[in-house]
């Protein structure tokens, strides 16, 4: 429930629209009901029973109410969907702000497919809550009160039957259905996210799957997971069907019951036949709003599950807090003093000491898992050290403005991320205001300019999703071009040439050596050729430097 209350709280800036949606929705339902009530008055008039409304007046009023019903319905739906889509945009913004704060440490190793499912499907599900839940519930409550009062004005006993009927259909039945549904909605959202992850991973690795003959096994797993998800969906669908059926049976039962009670009251002269007819028709035509609440019971679990998954991201606390309003740093000297660090109690770095002076190239080698990349992440302050200090420009990295740190350091990982956009825009990620001349100069240093101009659209050529239209080496050279374009004082390179041939590697390393003479450069690599340009080399073994 607290997740739904959080969602309701977001409506506050749009409360005027919500009031408008509720008001016009209420008027619309009342208009629809009183068309039938006026019809009853018309029947009484035809039967010669004295009424205060003539047949012609009834006809005119019914036409007016029919037109107003359509207008009110349009205004209600327009206001509700305006609220829904405005709030979905707000929620997406909040989620992306949260992800920005959580990245990269809290997102390392996260299930990307599940995150995509939350950002897309789960947020979209909240549209149902904002457009088809909040105002219908309020409308049903207010409408039921008005109708109970109106029916009680005809007869108190019939009014009490109407009150009990609304409570049964709008409150008791949804509670029962929710209990029957259990955690199906939550399980469905979790399974849906897991399936998205599986599909995303399969698409990314489809070449390897085909290469090693894993298609059948992968397809079987996909079918099994899809069937599992289908079972949850079928259970939810069955619950909705049962819910609708039971609700209709309950409503039909109350309709029959109120007819018998009305006839009985007329027979013992407790109520006029005209009032009995008006009250009966009013009640029989008044279950629309409460039926809408009853139908929500079978879908509310999905909404709650989606709300929970979305708010968990928004509420997640980052490992590293942003630093602001500190004095700017002015050079790229780096000191690592007595640094130790663990992932989930597994010691990765143990008492590391290192001096990286501006203008020097430092190389770190060692086997996979020895802690080389982790050291670079600590310098970037993706994580905080457990013990010791990392000092940049004579200041603890924890006291350096986060924005200044990112401007001071360029960091390149082994797997270069390429977006589905033009090559120029992919490079401009490093420097948004870069000129064409700067982009070309950087590309030349990374030895990829000739390849780019050989493409049909040159720098405006669009790269396929995830850069699949480029080879691993070409993607890596684009990553290096970003480094050259950014021109930061400190450059951290994690396996920068692992996918390059010897010729391109040699030319790029020469560019780093010659073009970045005044920079602080740290290279992590397995390749001896990449380590030769270093002024000093360290070897990482089991979290210790030698």
TAGIFEN-V36252 format. One record per residue. OMEGA is omega as a letter, one per 30 degrees, with the letter a starting at -180 (NA if undefined). Layout:
# TAGIFEN-V36252
omega = (OMEGA	OMEGA)
This chain:
# TAGIFEN-V36252
omega = (a	l	l	l	l	a	l	l	a	a	a	l	a	a	l	l	a	l	l	l	a	a	a	l	l	l	a	l	l	l	a	a	a	l	l	l	l	l	l	l	l	l	l	l	l	l	l	l	a	l	a	a	l	a	a	l	l	a	a	a	l	l	l	l	l	l	l	l	l	a	a	l	l	a	l	a	l	a	a	a	l	l	a	a	l	a	l	l	l	a	l	l	l	a	a	l	l	l	l	l	a	a	f	a	a	a	l	l	l	l	a	l	l	l	l	l	l	a	a	a	a	l	l	l	a	l	l	a	a	a	a	l	a	a	l	l	l	l	a	a	a	a	a	l	a	a	l	l	a	a	l	l	l	l	a	a	l	l	l	l	l	l	l	l	l	l	a	a	a	a	a	a	l	l	l	a	l	l	l	a	l	a	a	a	l	l	a	l	l	l	l	l	l	l	l	l	a	l	l	l	l	l	a	a	a	l	a	l	l	a	a	l	a	a	a	a	l	l	l	l	l	l	l	a	l	l	l	l	l	l	l	a	l	l	l	l	l	l	l	a	l	a	a	a	a	a	l	l	l	l	l	l	l	l	l	a	a	l	a	l	a	l	l	a	l	a	l	l	l	a	l	l	a	l	l	l	a	a	a	a	l	a	a	a	a	a	a	a	a	l	l	l	l	a	l	a	a	a	a	l	l	a	l	l	l	l	l	a	a	a	l	l	a	a	a	a	l	l	a	l	l	l	a	l	l	l	a	l	a	l	a	l	a	l	l	a	l	a	l	a	a	l	l	l	l	a	a	l	a	l	a	l	a	l	l	a	l	l	a	l	a	a	l	l	a	a	l	l	a	l	a	a	l	l	l	l	l	l	l	a	l	l	l	a	l	l	l	a	l	a	l	a	l	l	l	a	l	a	l	l	a	a	l	a	a	l	a	a	l	a	l	l	a	a	a	l	l	a	l	a	l	l	l	a	l	l	a	l	a	a	a	a	a	l	l	a	l	l	a	l	l	l	l	l	l	l	l	a	a	l	a	a	l	l	a	a	l	a	l	l	a	l	l	l	a	l	a	l	l	l	l	l	l	l	a	l	l	l	l	l	l	l	l	a	a	l	a	a	a	a	l	a	a	a	a	a	a	a	a	l	a	a	a	l	a	a	a	l	l	l	l	a	a	a	a	a	a	a	l	a	l	l	l	a	l	a	a	a	a	a	a	a	a	l	l	a	l	l	l	l	l	l	l	a	l	NA)
